[in-house]
Amino acid sequence: MTEKANILDEQAIGRAVTRIAHEIIERNKGIDACILVGIKTRGAFLAKRLAEKIELIEGKPIKAGELDITLYRDDLTLKHSNNEPLVQQVDIKHDVTDMKVILVDDVLYTGRTVRAAMDAVMDLGRPASIQLAVLVDRGHRELPIRPDFVGKNIPTSSDERVVVSVEETDGKDSVSIHSK
């Protein structure tokens, strides 16, 4: 895999997270009925950053949780015989019933991971709504899923890969496009 372009650096990611935090607050008229749910691994770290920004802005914490979902990608071995992502672990300590659940992920691509995350949330209760916040929307959807909050739209070809690095796991914050 060869890096073709560095799209977002640490400052740009920080600005995108701040903007998304403001958009979440504005769209939901506050955070009282909201819960952020990060899709592991990088989506969980982004959700934590969003929660910190929202708390700074609102002066109170937002409810949060995590979902651990094995991503369905061409380069990963599928763990289900029916080719669906496998929900491994749910760490949501709050009741999602009648809440506005905001799923957070790093990259939106085919939509299969988000669909699996929505199924997992629905198994926990009946939320008032499910919204989606992503750092990068790269297109190429296979399912009719559209993000509500986007850090950056990055049009890509199917032979490219968007690589998100976060300080917590990768030692730096960046988003780059690589050729396969």
C-alpha positions as CSV (number, residue, x, y, z in Angstrom):
1,M,0.0,0.0,0.0
2,T,1.5,3.3,-1.1
3,E,0.4,6.7,0.4
4,K,-0.9,8.9,-2.4
5,A,-2.0,12.0,-0.3
6,N,-2.3,13.2,3.2
7,I,-5.8,14.7,3.5
8,L,-6.1,15.7,7.2
9,D,-3.5,16.5,9.7
10,E,-3.9,16.8,13.5
11,Q,-5.2,20.4,13.4
12,A,-7.7,19.6,10.6
13,I,-9.0,16.6,12.6
14,G,-9.3,18.7,15.7
15,R,-11.3,21.3,13.7
16,A,-13.6,18.7,12.2
17,V,-14.3,17.2,15.7
18,T,-15.1,20.6,17.1
19,R,-17.4,21.4,14.2
20,I,-19.2,18.1,14.5
21,A,-19.7,18.6,18.2
22,H,-21.3,22.0,17.6
23,E,-23.5,20.5,14.8
24,I,-24.7,17.6,17.1
25,I,-25.6,20.1,19.9
26,E,-27.4,22.4,17.4
27,R,-29.3,19.7,15.6
28,N,-30.5,18.0,18.8
29,K,-31.2,21.3,20.7
30,G,-28.8,20.3,23.4
31,I,-27.6,16.9,24.6
32,D,-30.2,15.9,27.3
33,A,-31.7,13.1,25.3
34,C,-28.5,12.1,23.4
35,I,-26.0,9.3,23.7
36,L,-22.8,9.0,21.7
37,V,-21.9,5.4,20.7
38,G,-18.4,4.9,19.2
39,I,-17.8,2.0,16.8
40,K,-14.5,0.5,17.9
41,T,-11.7,1.0,17.4
42,R,-11.1,4.5,15.9
43,G,-14.8,5.5,16.1
44,A,-14.7,4.9,19.9
45,F,-11.7,7.3,20.2
46,L,-13.4,9.9,18.0
47,A,-16.6,9.5,20.1
48,K,-14.5,10.2,23.3
49,R,-13.1,13.3,21.7
50,L,-16.6,14.5,20.7
51,A,-17.8,13.8,24.2
52,E,-15.0,16.0,25.6
53,K,-15.7,18.8,23.2
54,I,-19.4,18.7,23.9
55,E,-18.8,18.8,27.6
56,L,-16.6,21.9,27.2
57,I,-19.3,23.6,25.1
58,E,-22.4,22.5,27.1
59,G,-20.8,22.5,30.6
60,K,-22.1,19.0,31.3
61,P,-21.2,15.5,30.1
62,I,-23.0,13.6,27.3
63,K,-23.9,10.0,27.8
64,A,-21.6,7.7,25.8
65,G,-20.9,4.0,25.0
66,E,-19.0,1.8,22.6
67,L,-19.7,-1.0,20.1
68,D,-17.1,-3.5,19.1
69,I,-17.8,-4.6,15.5
70,T,-15.5,-6.5,13.2
71,L,-15.4,-4.5,10.0
72,Y,-16.5,-6.1,6.7
73,R,-13.8,-5.3,4.2
74,D,-12.3,-7.2,1.3
75,D,-9.0,-7.5,3.2
76,L,-10.5,-9.1,6.3
77,T,-11.6,-12.7,6.8
78,L,-15.4,-12.8,7.4
79,K,-16.4,-14.4,10.6
80,H,-20.0,-15.1,9.7
81,S,-21.1,-17.5,7.2
82,N,-23.7,-15.0,5.9
83,N,-21.0,-12.3,5.2
84,E,-22.3,-9.8,7.8
85,P,-20.1,-7.9,10.3
86,L,-19.9,-9.6,13.7
87,V,-21.0,-7.7,16.7
88,Q,-18.5,-8.7,19.4
89,Q,-19.1,-6.5,22.4
90,V,-21.5,-3.8,23.5
91,D,-20.4,-1.4,26.2
92,I,-23.4,0.9,26.6
93,K,-24.3,1.5,30.2
94,H,-27.3,3.7,29.4
95,D,-30.8,2.8,28.3
96,V,-31.1,3.7,24.6
97,T,-34.9,3.6,24.7
98,D,-36.3,7.0,23.6
99,M,-32.7,8.4,23.3
100,K,-31.2,10.1,20.3
101,V,-28.3,7.7,19.6
102,I,-25.4,9.2,17.6
103,L,-23.2,6.5,16.1
104,V,-19.6,7.6,15.6
105,D,-17.2,6.0,13.2
106,D,-13.9,7.0,11.4
107,V,-14.7,6.2,7.8
108,L,-18.1,5.6,6.1
109,Y,-17.6,3.3,3.0
110,T,-20.1,0.6,2.1
111,G,-22.4,1.1,5.0
112,R,-22.2,-2.5,6.3
113,T,-20.5,-1.6,9.6
114,V,-23.1,1.1,10.3
115,R,-25.9,-1.3,9.5
116,A,-24.5,-3.9,12.0
117,A,-24.1,-1.1,14.6
118,M,-27.7,0.0,14.1
119,D,-28.9,-3.7,14.6
120,A,-26.9,-3.9,17.8
121,V,-28.4,-0.6,19.1
122,M,-31.9,-1.8,18.2
123,D,-31.3,-5.0,20.2
124,L,-30.8,-2.8,23.3
125,G,-34.0,-0.9,23.0
126,R,-36.0,1.5,20.8
127,P,-34.2,4.8,20.4
128,A,-36.1,7.9,19.4
129,S,-33.6,8.2,16.5
130,I,-30.2,7.0,15.3
131,Q,-27.9,9.6,13.8
132,L,-24.4,9.0,12.2
133,A,-21.3,11.1,12.7
134,V,-18.2,10.1,10.6
135,L,-14.8,11.8,10.3
136,V,-14.6,10.7,6.6
137,D,-17.3,9.9,4.0
138,R,-15.5,8.3,1.1
139,G,-18.6,7.2,-0.9
140,H,-19.2,3.9,-2.6
141,R,-22.2,2.9,-0.6
142,E,-23.7,-0.5,-0.9
143,L,-26.5,0.2,1.5
144,P,-28.8,3.3,1.7
145,I,-27.0,4.9,4.6
146,R,-26.1,8.6,4.8
147,P,-24.2,10.4,7.6
148,D,-25.8,13.3,9.5
149,F,-22.4,14.8,10.5
150,V,-19.3,14.6,8.3
151,G,-15.8,15.8,9.0
152,K,-14.7,15.6,5.4
153,N,-16.1,14.1,2.2
154,I,-13.2,12.5,0.3
155,P,-14.2,11.1,-3.1
156,T,-12.1,8.0,-3.8
157,S,-11.9,5.2,-6.3
158,S,-12.6,1.6,-5.3
159,D,-8.9,0.8,-5.7
160,E,-7.9,3.3,-3.0
161,R,-8.0,3.0,0.7
162,V,-8.6,5.8,3.3
163,V,-6.4,5.3,6.3
164,V,-7.3,7.1,9.5
165,S,-4.6,7.2,12.2
166,V,-5.4,8.4,15.8
167,E,-3.0,9.3,18.5
168,E,-4.5,6.7,20.9
169,T,-3.6,3.7,18.8
170,D,-1.3,4.9,16.0
171,G,0.8,7.6,17.7
172,K,-0.4,10.4,15.4
173,D,-3.6,12.0,14.0
174,S,-3.9,11.9,10.2
175,V,-6.1,10.9,7.3
176,S,-4.5,9.8,4.1
177,I,-5.4,8.0,0.9
178,H,-3.4,5.0,-0.1
179,S,-3.4,3.0,-3.3
180,K,-4.0,-0.7,-2.9
